[in-house]
Amino acid sequence: MDNRQKIVTSAKEMFWRHGYSTTSPRQVMEASGVGQGSYYHHFPAKTDLAREVVVANGRDLLEKTRAAMRDLPTGRERLAGVLSLAGDALAGCRVGGFTYDAGMLAEPELREAIGSVFAALAEVVEEAVRDGKADGSLSSELVPEETTAMLLAVLQGVFVLARATGSQKSADAAVAGALALLTP
């Protein structure tokens, strides 16, 4: 693993566990085993590193989403696959969690990076909604954009509920409720 990747890998974990705002470049350097010169060569500003982390976490989230949908024949089944990502809701979402860090949201480029991940995720989900309407597995009355927004809100909400209650049960109930609403 090259130094850039060591820094990103360490920062992904540290930003997730401790938050972007409370993690210093020095802590990332120590965790990655990379010296100051190499660190600042790759990431002149902390926001440069944070953007890289958001993009990497977003790429991971999109890959997991596509994998959860792969080979499922109907739009509704693909959406159930997406909602299955809440199967470990106590772990939280490594992209959505950044929206609780005021330091991330205070930086326009970081807010934009987070928004871009959710826009890409919405495209994937909306395609499944449209497919479900076309194949009859979802109601023809659904508005794809609204249904997509609801599903993303449910998915992010289950992480919050599970973490707040310390129980996967609340997440499972929310997922079951969303799936029931999608029944044609």
C-alpha positions in Angstrom: 0.0 0.0 0.0 1.4 3.4 -1.0 1.6 6.3 1.5 -1.5 8.1 0.0 -3.6 4.9 0.5 -2.2 4.5 4.0 -3.3 8.0 4.9 -6.8 7.6 3.3 -7.3 4.2 5.0 -6.3 5.6 8.4 -8.4 8.7 7.9 -11.5 6.7 6.9 -11.4 4.8 10.2 -10.5 7.8 12.4 -13.0 10.1 10.8 -15.6 7.4 11.3 -14.7 6.7 15.0 -13.9 10.2 16.2 -15.3 12.6 13.6 -13.6 14.8 11.0 -13.6 17.9 13.2 -11.9 16.2 16.2 -9.3 14.3 14.2 -6.1 16.1 13.6 -3.7 15.6 10.7 -1.0 14.6 13.3 -3.3 11.8 14.5 -3.8 10.6 10.9 0.0 10.7 10.3 0.6 8.7 13.5 -2.1 6.1 12.7 -0.9 5.7 9.1 2.8 5.7 9.9 3.4 8.3 7.3 5.7 11.3 7.9 4.6 15.0 7.7 6.3 15.6 4.4 4.5 12.8 2.7 1.2 13.6 4.3 1.2 17.2 3.2 2.5 16.2 -0.3 -0.6 14.2 -0.8 -3.0 16.3 1.2 -2.0 20.0 1.6 -5.2 20.8 3.5 -7.3 18.6 5.8 -10.3 19.2 3.5 -8.4 17.6 0.7 -8.1 14.4 2.8 -11.7 14.6 3.9 -12.9 14.9 0.4 -10.9 11.8 -0.6 -12.4 9.9 2.3 -16.0 11.0 1.4 -15.4 9.9 -2.2 -13.9 6.6 -1.1 -16.7 5.9 1.3 -19.2 6.8 -1.3 -17.6 4.5 -3.8 -17.8 1.7 -1.2 -21.5 2.5 -0.5 -22.4 2.5 -4.2 -20.6 -0.8 -4.7 -22.5 -2.4 -1.7 -25.7 -1.0 -3.1 -25.2 -2.4 -6.5 -24.1 -5.8 -5.1 -27.2 -5.9 -2.9 -29.3 -5.4 -6.1 -27.3 -7.7 -8.4 -29.2 -10.5 -10.1 -32.6 -9.7 -8.5 -35.3 -9.9 -11.1 -37.8 -7.2 -10.2 -37.5 -3.6 -9.2 -39.2 -4.3 -5.8 -36.7 -7.1 -5.1 -33.8 -4.8 -5.9 -35.2 -2.1 -3.6 -35.5 -4.8 -0.9 -31.9 -5.5 -1.6 -31.0 -1.9 -1.0 -33.0 -1.8 2.2 -31.1 -5.0 3.3 -28.1 -2.7 3.7 -29.6 -1.8 7.0 -29.0 -5.3 8.3 -26.2 -3.9 10.5 -27.8 -0.6 11.3 -25.9 -0.2 14.5 -22.7 0.2 12.5 -24.2 3.3 10.8 -23.6 4.8 7.4 -20.1 5.9 6.6 -21.3 8.7 4.4 -24.5 9.8 6.1 -22.7 9.9 9.4 -20.6 12.8 8.0 -23.7 15.0 7.9 -23.6 15.2 11.7 -20.2 16.7 11.7 -20.5 20.5 11.6 -17.0 20.8 10.4 -17.8 18.8 7.3 -20.9 20.7 6.5 -19.1 24.1 7.0 -16.9 23.3 4.1 -18.8 23.7 0.8 -16.5 21.3 -1.1 -17.2 18.6 1.5 -20.9 19.2 1.6 -20.9 19.0 -2.2 -19.0 15.7 -2.0 -21.5 14.2 0.4 -24.3 15.4 -1.7 -22.8 13.9 -4.8 -22.7 10.5 -3.2 -26.3 10.7 -2.3 -27.2 11.9 -5.8 -25.4 8.9 -7.3 -27.2 6.6 -4.9 -30.5 8.2 -5.7 -29.9 7.5 -9.4 -29.3 3.8 -8.7 -32.4 3.5 -6.5 -34.6 5.5 -8.8 -33.7 3.2 -11.7 -35.0 0.3 -9.6 -38.2 2.2 -8.8 -38.8 2.8 -12.5 -38.0 -0.8 -13.3 -40.5 -1.9 -10.6 -43.2 0.2 -12.0 -42.5 -1.2 -15.5 -42.4 -4.8 -14.4 -45.5 -4.5 -12.2 -43.7 -5.3 -8.9 -44.4 -1.7 -7.7 -47.6 0.4 -8.0 -47.8 2.3 -11.2 -49.0 5.3 -9.1 -45.6 5.8 -7.4 -43.6 8.9 -8.3 -40.1 7.7 -8.8 -38.3 10.8 -7.4 -40.6 10.9 -4.3 -40.3 7.1 -3.7 -36.5 7.3 -4.0 -36.3 10.2 -1.5 -38.5 8.2 0.9 -36.4 5.1 0.6 -33.1 7.0 1.1 -34.7 8.7 4.1 -35.7 5.4 5.5 -32.3 3.9 4.9 -30.5 6.8 6.7 -33.2 6.9 9.4 -32.7 3.3 10.3 -29.1 3.9 11.1 -30.1 6.8 13.4 -32.9 4.8 15.1 -30.7 1.7 15.7 -27.8 3.7 17.1 -30.1 5.8 19.3 -31.9 2.8 20.7 -29.0 0.4 20.7 -31.2 -2.1 18.9 -31.3 -3.5 15.4 -35.1 -4.2 16.0 -36.1 -0.6 15.3 -34.2 -0.7 12.0 -35.8 -4.0 11.0 -39.3 -2.6 11.8 -38.6 0.5 9.6 -37.4 -1.6 6.8 -40.4 -3.9 7.0 -42.7 -0.8 7.0 -41.1 0.6 3.9 -41.3 -2.7 2.1 -45.0 -2.9 3.0 -45.6 0.5 1.5 -44.0 -0.7 -1.7 -46.5 -3.6 -2.1 -48.6 -3.0 -5.2 
